Amino acid sequence: MSATGEVKALTPPDIVSHKGGTPLVCLTAYTTPMARLVDTTCDIVLVGDSVGMVLHGLPSTLGVTLDMMIMHAQAVRRGIERALMVVDMPFGSYEEGPEQAFRNAARLMAETGCAAVKLEGGESMAETIQFLVARGIPVMAHVGLTPQAVNTFGGYKVQGRGNDAERILRDADAVSKAGAFAVVLEKVPEALARRITADIAIPTIGIGASSACDGQILVVDDMLGMFTDFRPKFVKRYAELGERAQAAIAAYANEVRERRFPGAEHVFRDQPKTIKGGEAA
């Protein structure tokens, strides 16, 4: 809290200060109500391009557009006071080069009020990260399994096994030296995550990368049991809200068909008429 009683929002330097300390708590959010729920306990709220699969029914994140990200980020911004808000840059919005990345990242920040952007890629994105950071745009990096490159990887496969570990190590080192304030490690072996976390200066945020990381992130709909199309091994379900919602909807349907809803307590009635002298008619 500030001296005026207002909630002080976390900043990228605040996130960096967690390196080696209390693990960072991170979740996704795509709507105002969910943002309000996660803001009270999370350090970072990510408006992820996973919104395409979770809320829009897309087969991957590749069909997500910048306009979609802006719309959902604006909704999330209305629900956040404390957490650092980070927005994913969607596929095709930054890979062309630093100038394209800056134009689109600047638009994201200006139109949504987010504090940082996230982009996927390691060594190949180091120049772009450095370009953005030098121009006032904080960047969270993402290495390991990068979902926007799913076609290159041939599916959502574990990255960094065997000799491939050196590639992920170079990627993590490159984004750290380029100026990213944190890096997501997705779907890499525990030993590799532990080594990267020890070697680089910025916090590592794991998703399928073990508790060796400086923090953890999950898709909120996954951990609440609301997204059930598939369940990655690294997801722990802390609730089964999808099943509960299904049961509630079925109960509603039954009551409607049996004319038990709406009940008397849900019905509006006419006000009693009055006559001269105040007596009810």
N, C-alpha and C positions, 0 to 999 in steps of 0.2 A: 504494500500500500504506500502511496505517496503521502506527503505532509498534508495534502488537501483531502485525503480520504479516497482519492481515485485509485483504481487498480493500475499498476505500472506494467505495461506489456513487456514481455521478454524480447531481447534483441539478439542478433547473431553473436555479438561478443559474450552475452550471457550464456549462450549455448556452448561456445568454445570453452568457457570457464568450467564446464562440467567434465572436461577431459580427465579421465582417471578417477572421477569422483562418483557421486550418486548417479546411477544410470538415468538417462533421459527417457521420458515416457512420451511416445508419439503415436498418434492415430490419424486416420484419414477422416474427412468429413466432406459432404457435398451439399448440405442443406443447412438453413438457419437453425432449425430445432436440434439437429445433431451437433452442430457447432457449439451450441449452448451447453449441451450435455458434456462434451469432451473438454471444453475450455476450462472447466473447474479443476481438472486433475492432470491435464496434459501440458507438457512443455512445448511441444511442436504439434500443430495441426496442419496436416498436408491435404490440400485439395488435389487429389491424385487423378491422373488420367485414367485410373482404374474405374472412374465414374462411367466410362463408356461401356464397360462390361457389367458393372454392378447395377446401374440405374437405367441404362439405355439398351441393354440386351445385345451389345455388339460382341462379335466373336473374339476380339482382341482390342488392344488400346489404339491400334493404328488408324481407326476411323474417327478418332476424337479430334475436334477442330479447336482453334484458338478461341473462337466465339463461344463454344461450349464451355471451355475452361473459364472464360471471363464470367459467363452467366452464373456458374456454380460458385466461383470464387466470390462474386459479389454477395451471393446469399450467405456464404460462410462468414464473410467479413461482418455481417450484421449480427452474428451470434458470438463473436469473439471479443474478449476484453484483455485477457492475460497471456494466452499462449502466443508463440511466434507462428505466424501464418505463412506457409510456404505453398507456392502453386507450381504444379508440373507444367513444363513447356511441352506441348504435344508434338508428336511425330511430324517432321517436315517444317517446324517453325524455327529451327536453329542450326540444323546440320549444314546448311549451305555455306555458312561462314560467320565470323564475328559480327559483321555489320547487320546481317539479317537477324541474328540472335539478339543484338542490342535493340533493334526496332521493336521486335515482338516482346521482349522482356520489359522494355520501357512501357509499352502499351499495357501489359499485364499489371504492372505496378501502378500505373497512373489510373487505370479504370477499376481496379479492385481494392487498392489500399493494402495489398499484401506487403510483407516485409522482406521477402526473398523469393527466388525462383529455384526450381530443381530441374536439372537436365541430366540425361543419361550419356555415359561414355567416359573413358579414361584418358589415355594419352592423346587420342584423336581430338578430344575436346579441351585439352589444356589451354591452347591458345585462346579459344573462345571464352573460357572461364576467366582467364587473366584479363581479357578485353572488357568483359562485363564488370568485374570487380573494380577495375581501374576507373570505371565510369559510374560508380555508385550503386551497382546492382549486386547485392549479396547472393551468392550461389551455393546451393547444396548440390553435391555431385551424387552419382549413382553408378556403381560398378558391380561386377559379377554378372548375375543374370540381369540383363537389361531388357524388359519386356518389349520395348519398341524394336528390338533386333531379333525377335522371336523366330522370324523366318530364316535369318542367318544361322541361328543356333540349332534349327531343326526341332524346335519345341521348347518347352519350359524345363530345361535340363539343368542339373547342378553344374556349376562352373568352377574351374580352379582345381580340378583333380589332377594328380600326377604332375607332368611337366607344364600343364596349363596354369599351375599356381603362379609361375613367374609372370605371366601376362597380367593376372589380377594384381599382383604385387606392384608391378610397374604402373598400372592404371591408378591404383590408390595413391601411390607416391606422387604421380604426376598431378592429380587434381589437388592434392594437399599443397604442393609447391606452387600451383597456379593461383591459389588464394581462396579455394572453397572453404567455407566455415565448418562444414561437416560432410560426411559421405555415407550414403546408404550402401551396405553390403548385402546383396541379395543372393540367397541360395548358393553359399560357398561352404566348404568343409570347416568344421570347428577349428582345427589347427591353423588353417590359413587365416580365418577371422581373428584368431588370437594373435597371430604374428603381425598382421596388418595393424591391429589396434595398438600393439606395443611399438610399432615402428613409426607411425605417422603422428603428426602434431595435432591433428584435428579429431574431433569425436567421430567414432564409427557408429552408425545406426543399423542394427541388424534386423533382417527379415529372412528367417531361415539361415542364420549365420551364428547361432548359439549365444549364450549369455556372456561370452567373452567380450562382446562389443560394449561400447560406452552408452548404448541405449537400444531401445527396441521400437519397431513400428509394425503395426498390422492394419489391414483394411478393416474398418470398424464393423462393417456388415458381416465379414467373416467371423470375427471373434464373438459377435452377438448371435450368430446362427441365423442371420437374415438372408444371406446369399448362399444358396445351396446347390448351384449348378455344378460345382466341384469343390473339393476341400483339400488344399495343399497340406502336405505332411507337417509343415512348420506352423500351421494354425492350431491354436487351442481355442475351443469353444467355451466361452465363459457364461454363455446362456444359449437357450434354444428358442429365441423369440420368433423365428419363422414358424415353428410348430405351434407355438402359443397363438400366434396371429391367425394361423389356419384354423385352429379350433374355435377361436372367437368368431371368425367370419362364418363358419359352419353353424355355430349357435345362433347368430343373427339371422341367417337364412332360414333356419328351422322356425324361429319365432315369427318371422314375417309370414311364412307360408301357413302357419297355424293361427295367425291373427292374434298372437300374444304380444307382439310389438307393432306399434307403440301401445303402451299401457296407459291407464288413466293419468298417471303422474307425468306423462309426456305430452298430454293433449291440452290445447288452449281452449278456454270456454268463454262465452259472452259474459260481460259484466252484468250483474243484476240491474234491471231498470229501477229507477226511483220515481216517485210521484211527489207532488207538492206536500210538504210537511215532512219529507225525509223518509217515508215508509217505502219499503220495497214493493214493487208491483208483482 
